[in-house]
Amino acid sequence: MRDWPEAYILRHGQTVWNVAQRLQGGRDSPLTDLGRDQALRQRAILQKVDLTGFRAHSSPQGRAFVTAALALDGLIGRIRTDDRLREIGVGDFEARLRQDLPGGQAADASEESALHLYDMAPGGEGFAALRARCESFLQDRSAPMLVVTHGMTSRMLRLVLTGQDESALDSIGGGQGVVYHVRRGRQHVLTA
């Protein structure tokens, strides 16, 4: 396994479409009040760590960039956007309610029960292409990084950083309002 730079990885805060269980993909919806609170919680977590030498990177999509602005305010200088940090493309499933999709009737409302939808979306990006995009982003990094991105993209970045394959997508976690710290192939979840 490659020795990647140290990383703190944040998922954007809860959005209106997260609450509705609507797949966002390339579309956007605003953060809820809880989502803004989650970003501020991430900021409180990051205030306790030394970010000297870290570079901040964010998806250019609104929900991630707003989270980055809230979570990193006063903690780190410039936030660089990178298209490779966008959420996985979900093709024909974009903007649709999870319950209305084939295979979308999950046993529960958890995110983990619907991960398969992201790989089976007609016209979607799929896990293999997402992994290649995440690997491309990481291969361009030499400095420690702070990354603000999306649920599936965050999971895939952390799979690459920890040397795991897609079979661990459901167990690597995807929570909002937490910070994932990955160093030397090991992930730790930081909470407020």
C-alpha positions as CSV (number, residue, x, y, z in Angstrom):
1,M,0.0,0.0,0.0
2,R,1.3,3.5,-0.9
3,D,2.2,5.8,1.9
4,W,-0.3,8.7,1.3
5,P,-0.1,12.1,2.9
6,E,-2.0,12.6,6.2
7,A,-5.6,13.6,5.6
8,Y,-8.6,15.0,7.4
9,I,-11.8,14.3,5.3
10,L,-15.2,15.9,5.9
11,R,-18.5,15.2,4.3
12,H,-20.8,18.2,3.7
13,G,-23.5,18.9,6.2
14,Q,-27.1,17.6,5.9
15,T,-29.0,19.0,2.9
16,V,-32.7,19.4,2.1
17,W,-32.4,16.5,-0.4
18,N,-30.6,14.3,2.2
19,V,-33.6,14.6,4.4
20,A,-35.9,13.8,1.5
21,Q,-33.7,10.8,0.5
22,R,-33.3,12.3,-3.0
23,L,-30.1,11.4,-4.9
24,Q,-28.1,14.6,-5.6
25,G,-25.2,13.5,-7.7
26,G,-24.3,16.6,-9.8
27,R,-27.2,18.6,-8.6
28,D,-27.3,20.6,-5.4
29,S,-29.6,21.5,-2.5
30,P,-29.0,23.8,0.4
31,L,-27.7,22.8,3.8
32,T,-30.4,22.5,6.4
33,D,-30.0,24.2,9.8
34,L,-28.7,20.9,11.1
35,G,-26.3,20.8,8.2
36,R,-24.9,24.2,9.1
37,D,-24.6,23.1,12.7
38,Q,-22.7,19.9,11.6
39,A,-20.2,22.1,9.7
40,L,-19.7,24.2,12.8
41,R,-19.2,21.0,14.8
42,Q,-16.5,19.9,12.3
43,R,-14.9,23.3,12.8
44,A,-14.8,22.7,16.6
45,I,-13.2,19.3,16.0
46,L,-10.5,20.8,13.7
47,Q,-9.7,23.6,16.2
48,K,-8.2,20.9,18.4
49,V,-5.7,19.7,15.8
50,D,-2.5,21.2,14.4
51,L,-3.2,22.0,10.7
52,T,0.3,23.5,10.1
53,G,1.4,22.6,6.6
54,F,-2.1,21.3,5.5
55,R,-3.7,22.4,2.3
56,A,-7.5,22.6,2.0
57,H,-9.4,21.1,-1.0
58,S,-13.1,21.1,-1.6
59,S,-15.6,19.9,-4.1
60,P,-16.8,22.9,-6.1
61,Q,-20.5,21.8,-5.5
62,G,-22.3,24.3,-3.3
63,R,-23.2,22.0,-0.4
64,A,-19.5,21.0,0.0
65,F,-18.1,24.4,-0.5
66,V,-20.5,26.1,2.0
67,T,-19.5,23.4,4.5
68,A,-15.8,24.0,3.8
69,A,-16.3,27.8,4.3
70,L,-18.0,27.2,7.7
71,A,-15.8,24.4,8.9
72,L,-12.5,26.0,8.0
73,D,-13.3,29.6,8.8
74,G,-10.2,31.1,10.4
75,L,-8.4,27.7,10.6
76,I,-6.7,27.5,7.2
77,G,-6.1,30.0,4.4
78,R,-7.1,29.2,0.9
79,I,-9.6,26.5,0.0
80,R,-8.8,25.1,-3.4
81,T,-11.7,23.5,-5.4
82,D,-11.1,20.4,-7.5
83,D,-13.7,18.8,-9.8
84,R,-12.4,15.3,-8.9
85,L,-13.9,15.8,-5.5
86,R,-17.5,16.1,-6.9
87,E,-20.1,13.6,-5.8
88,I,-20.4,10.4,-7.8
89,G,-22.5,10.9,-11.0
90,V,-25.8,9.1,-10.7
91,G,-27.0,9.5,-14.3
92,D,-30.8,8.8,-14.7
93,F,-31.2,8.6,-10.9
94,E,-30.2,12.2,-10.3
95,A,-32.8,14.2,-8.4
96,R,-35.0,11.1,-7.9
97,L,-36.3,9.9,-4.6
98,R,-34.6,6.8,-3.4
99,Q,-37.9,5.0,-2.7
100,D,-38.9,5.5,-6.4
101,L,-35.8,3.7,-7.8
102,P,-35.5,0.0,-8.7
103,G,-33.9,-1.6,-5.7
104,G,-34.5,1.6,-3.7
105,Q,-37.0,0.1,-1.3
106,A,-34.4,-0.5,1.5
107,A,-35.1,-2.3,4.7
108,D,-34.4,0.9,6.6
109,A,-33.7,4.6,5.9
110,S,-29.9,4.3,6.5
111,E,-27.5,5.4,3.9
112,E,-25.7,2.0,4.0
113,S,-28.9,0.2,2.8
114,A,-28.9,2.2,-0.5
115,L,-25.2,2.2,-1.5
116,H,-25.8,-0.2,-4.3
117,L,-28.0,2.5,-6.1
118,Y,-24.9,4.6,-6.8
119,D,-23.2,1.8,-8.8
120,M,-26.3,0.6,-10.7
121,A,-27.6,4.0,-11.9
122,P,-28.2,4.0,-15.7
123,G,-25.8,6.5,-17.2
124,G,-24.1,6.9,-13.9
125,E,-20.4,7.0,-13.1
126,G,-20.1,3.8,-11.1
127,F,-17.7,2.8,-8.4
128,A,-14.8,1.9,-10.7
129,A,-14.8,5.3,-12.3
130,L,-15.2,7.1,-9.0
131,R,-12.2,5.2,-7.6
132,A,-10.1,6.2,-10.6
133,R,-11.1,9.8,-10.1
134,C,-10.2,9.7,-6.3
135,E,-6.9,8.0,-7.0
136,S,-6.1,10.7,-9.6
137,F,-6.8,13.4,-7.0
138,L,-4.7,11.7,-4.3
139,Q,-1.8,11.0,-6.7
140,D,-1.4,14.7,-7.2
141,R,-1.1,15.3,-3.4
142,S,2.2,15.5,-1.6
143,A,1.3,17.7,1.3
144,P,-1.0,16.9,4.2
145,M,-4.6,17.6,3.2
146,L,-7.9,18.7,4.5
147,V,-10.7,17.6,2.1
148,V,-14.4,18.6,2.1
149,T,-16.4,16.4,-0.2
150,H,-19.5,14.2,-0.4
151,G,-20.8,10.9,1.0
152,M,-19.7,8.5,-1.7
153,T,-16.6,10.4,-2.7
154,S,-15.5,10.6,0.9
155,R,-16.0,6.9,1.3
156,M,-14.0,6.1,-1.8
157,L,-11.2,8.5,-0.9
158,R,-10.9,6.8,2.5
159,L,-11.0,3.3,0.9
160,V,-8.0,4.2,-1.3
161,L,-6.2,5.8,1.6
162,T,-6.7,2.7,3.8
163,G,-6.0,0.2,1.0
164,Q,-9.4,-1.3,0.9
165,D,-11.7,-2.2,-2.0
166,E,-15.4,-1.4,-2.6
167,S,-16.6,-4.3,-0.4
168,A,-15.8,-2.1,2.6
169,L,-18.0,0.9,1.4
170,D,-20.7,0.1,3.9
171,S,-18.4,-0.4,6.9
172,I,-16.0,2.6,6.4
173,G,-18.7,5.1,7.5
174,G,-20.1,8.2,5.9
175,G,-21.4,10.4,8.6
176,Q,-22.0,14.1,8.6
177,G,-20.7,16.3,11.4
178,V,-17.6,14.2,12.0
179,V,-14.1,14.4,10.8
180,Y,-12.3,11.4,9.4
181,H,-8.5,11.4,10.1
182,V,-6.5,9.0,7.9
183,R,-2.8,8.5,8.6
184,R,-0.5,5.7,7.6
185,G,-3.4,3.6,6.2
186,R,-5.5,3.9,9.4
187,Q,-8.8,5.8,9.8
188,H,-10.0,7.4,13.0
189,V,-13.3,9.1,13.4
190,L,-13.1,12.4,15.3
191,T,-16.2,13.7,17.0
192,A,-17.0,16.8,19.0
